[in-house]
Amino acid sequence: MTAITVTQPTATTIKMVRAFDAPRALVWAAHTEPEHVKHWWGRGNPLDVTMDFRVGGGYRFVEHADGQEHAFRGEYREIVPGERIVQTFEYEPMPGQVCVETLTLTEEDGRTIVTTVSEFDSTEARDGMVQSGMEAGANESYTALDKYLAAIR
């Protein structure tokens, strides 16, 4: 199993990189099709998924964990099929704290490298995301994705 690598390349960005033992087309489908997203994005917890996967469309994910609902939403700004997604990301209980995420998928020797760069309006907003436990949550989600990809290959 591969751990996620998290860096802060600038005062307002977070970069996460993770490799998966699966072809890019499958990892792309796991990120872009609701029937796949619901199996891993919520770290294995039940997840309601609404997606309108097109430029100008949006998404809303509601994770059910610890007797609570955690809702996340965003809008798709750019889509390069199989390669890149640019979207906004907002945790609904913190309205107005919106970042822009760029997700890039590259394939090397049958493995897919997922790189996500999140851009925040300020250093304080970036630091707030870091302090929220984002790295642990991303690791848990990507561990669930590893298991899901192995099951559907």
Buried (B, 14 or more C-beta within 10 A) or exposed (E): EBEBEBEEEEEBBBBBBBBBBBBBEBBBBBBBEBEBBBBBBBBBBEBBBEBEBEEEEBBBBBBEEEEEEBEBBBBBBEBEEEEBBBBBBBBEEEEEBBBBBBBBBEBEEEBBBBBBBBBBEEEEBBBBBBEEEBBEBBBBBBBBBBBBBEEEE
